[in-house]
């Protein structure tokens, strides 16, 4: 530490600036649609949603029900039953309060895939799932939290994420909070998700 301080002591230092506090950004009235062509053989469809909820545990479970596990609605319906995507999953970024969908689709299936993805989100918003689906989503998250101490890197990433979002709960406290989430809270959290941007990358020959 002393050596580092000495090495950096000669460097010029400007005035310290406090970072801007995070601010919520609402989704636009109409989502932005972006198409891009490249030398790819498989199309990539991404959809970004802004989530206007402060109920993080409920939003975590809403995302898992929607597309966060192999038993999710995106995987079971859009990918398996309808075969519209090579893959389809969603992730929730607590630090930005956004949910993103990532999928691989053919150009001809893009519009229908978008419609089905939106339909599955609506199903979560309306509470259209079985008890086993919610329990499976909960158990998947609890298993992930329970295994954190097995990896020093995973534990570090967890607490870095907590610091970045000014959250202070331990894995045990988040586990307890997740167990208390009701179906109604999940529905309310999911209803806060509004489509912001759609991005589709496809092959040049399909443009």
C-alpha positions in Angstrom: 0.0 0.0 0.0 2.8 2.4 0.9 4.5 1.7 -2.5 1.3 2.4 -4.4 0.7 5.6 -2.5 4.2 6.8 -3.3 4.0 5.8 -6.9 0.8 7.8 -7.4 1.7 10.7 -5.2 3.4 12.6 -8.1 0.4 12.4 -10.4 -1.8 15.5 -10.8 -5.1 15.3 -9.0 -8.2 17.3 -9.9 -11.0 18.2 -7.7 -13.2 15.3 -6.6 -16.7 15.2 -8.0 -19.6 13.5 -6.4 -21.4 11.1 -8.8 -24.8 12.0 -10.0 -27.5 10.1 -8.0 -29.3 7.4 -10.0 -32.6 8.5 -11.5 -35.5 6.6 -12.9 -36.2 6.9 -16.6 -39.7 6.2 -18.0 -40.2 4.1 -21.1 -41.2 6.1 -24.2 -44.8 6.1 -25.3 -43.8 4.0 -28.3 -40.9 1.6 -28.1 -37.8 2.3 -30.2 -37.3 -0.3 -33.0 -33.8 -0.9 -34.3 -32.8 -3.2 -37.1 -29.2 -4.0 -38.1 -27.8 -6.2 -40.8 -24.5 -8.1 -40.4 -22.8 -11.2 -41.7 -24.6 -13.5 -39.3 -26.5 -16.8 -39.9 -28.9 -16.5 -36.9 -30.9 -13.5 -36.1 -30.7 -11.9 -32.6 -33.8 -10.4 -31.1 -33.4 -8.3 -27.9 -36.2 -6.5 -26.1 -35.6 -4.0 -23.2 -38.2 -3.2 -20.6 -38.1 -0.5 -18.0 -39.5 -1.6 -14.6 -41.1 1.1 -12.4 -41.3 -1.0 -9.2 -39.4 -0.8 -6.0 -40.5 -4.3 -5.0 -37.2 -6.0 -5.9 -38.0 -9.5 -4.5 -41.3 -9.6 -6.5 -39.6 -8.4 -9.6 -36.9 -11.1 -9.3 -39.5 -13.8 -9.2 -41.6 -12.1 -12.0 -38.5 -12.3 -14.2 -37.8 -15.9 -13.3 -41.4 -16.9 -14.1 -41.2 -14.9 -17.4 -37.9 -16.1 -18.8 -35.3 -16.7 -16.1 -35.3 -20.5 -15.9 -35.7 -23.6 -18.0 -39.3 -23.8 -16.7 -40.2 -20.2 -17.6 -42.9 -19.1 -20.0 -40.4 -18.0 -22.6 -38.6 -21.3 -22.6 -41.6 -23.6 -22.4 -43.9 -21.7 -24.8 -41.9 -19.5 -27.2 -39.0 -21.9 -27.6 -40.3 -25.4 -26.9 -44.0 -25.4 -27.9 -44.0 -22.8 -30.7 -40.4 -23.3 -31.9 -40.1 -19.6 -32.7 -36.6 -19.2 -31.2 -33.4 -21.1 -30.9 -33.2 -19.8 -27.4 -35.2 -17.3 -25.3 -34.5 -16.0 -21.9 -34.9 -12.9 -19.7 -32.8 -11.2 -17.1 -33.5 -8.5 -14.5 -30.8 -5.9 -13.7 -31.7 -4.5 -10.3 -29.1 -1.8 -10.5 -30.8 -0.2 -13.5 -34.3 -1.6 -12.8 -34.6 -3.0 -16.3 -35.5 -6.4 -17.7 -34.1 -7.6 -21.0 -35.1 -10.5 -23.3 -32.5 -12.2 -25.4 -33.5 -14.7 -28.2 -32.2 -16.2 -31.4 -34.8 -16.1 -34.3 -35.1 -16.3 -38.0 -36.0 -13.2 -39.9 -39.4 -14.7 -41.0 -40.3 -15.4 -37.3 -39.2 -12.1 -35.8 -42.6 -10.4 -35.7 -44.4 -13.4 -34.4 -41.7 -14.0 -31.8 -42.1 -10.5 -30.5 -45.8 -11.0 -30.3 -45.5 -14.2 -28.3 -42.8 -12.8 -26.0 -45.2 -9.9 -25.2 -48.1 -12.4 -24.7 -46.0 -14.4 -22.2 -45.2 -11.2 -20.2 -48.9 -10.3 -20.2 -49.6 -13.8 -18.8 -47.3 -13.1 -15.9 -48.9 -9.7 -15.4 -52.3 -11.3 -15.2 -51.2 -14.1 -12.8 -51.6 -16.9 -15.4 -49.3 -19.5 -13.9 -49.6 -22.6 -11.7 -48.4 -22.9 -8.1 -45.6 -25.2 -9.2 -44.2 -22.5 -11.5 -43.9 -20.0 -8.8 -42.5 -22.5 -6.4 -39.9 -23.6 -9.1 -38.9 -20.0 -9.6 -38.5 -19.4 -5.9 -36.5 -22.6 -5.4 -34.2 -21.7 -8.3 -33.4 -18.4 -6.7 -33.0 -19.8 -3.2 -30.6 -22.5 -4.6 -28.5 -19.8 -6.2 -28.3 -17.8 -3.0 -27.5 -20.9 -0.9 -24.6 -21.7 -3.2 -23.0 -18.3 -3.0 -20.6 -19.2 -0.1 -19.2 -22.0 -2.3 -17.6 -19.5 -4.6 -15.5 -16.5 -3.4 -16.0 -14.8 -6.7 -19.8 -15.2 -6.7 -19.9 -13.9 -3.1 -17.9 -10.9 -4.1 -20.1 -10.2 -7.1 -23.2 -10.4 -4.9 -21.9 -7.8 -2.4 -20.6 -5.6 -5.2 -24.1 -5.6 -6.7 -25.5 -4.7 -3.3 -23.1 -1.8 -2.9 -23.9 -0.6 -6.5 -27.6 -0.4 -5.7 -27.3 0.9 -2.1 -28.9 -2.3 -1.0 -27.8 -3.9 2.3 -29.5 -7.2 2.6 -27.4 -10.3 3.1 -28.1 -13.5 1.1 -30.0 -14.8 4.1 -32.1 -11.6 4.3 -32.9 -11.7 0.6 -33.9 -15.4 1.0 -36.3 -14.4 3.7 -37.7 -11.6 1.6 -38.3 -13.8 -1.4 -40.2 -16.3 0.7 -42.7 -13.6 1.7 -43.5 -12.6 -1.9 -47.1 -13.2 -2.9 -48.7 -13.8 -6.2 -50.3 -10.4 -6.1 -46.9 -8.7 -5.6 -45.4 -10.6 -8.5 -48.3 -9.5 -10.8 -47.9 -5.8 -9.7 -44.2 -5.9 -10.2 -44.6 -7.4 -13.7 -47.2 -4.8 -14.6 -44.6 -2.1 -14.1 -42.5 -3.5 -17.0 -42.9 -1.3 -20.1 -41.3 -2.0 -23.4 -38.5 0.6 -24.2 -36.4 -0.8 -27.1 -36.5 -3.6 -29.6 -33.3 -4.5 -31.4 -33.1 -7.1 -34.2 -29.8 -8.2 -35.8 -30.2 -10.2 -38.9 -28.2 -11.4 -41.9 -27.4 -9.0 -44.8 -29.1 -11.3 -47.3 -32.3 -11.0 -45.3 -32.4 -7.2 -45.3 
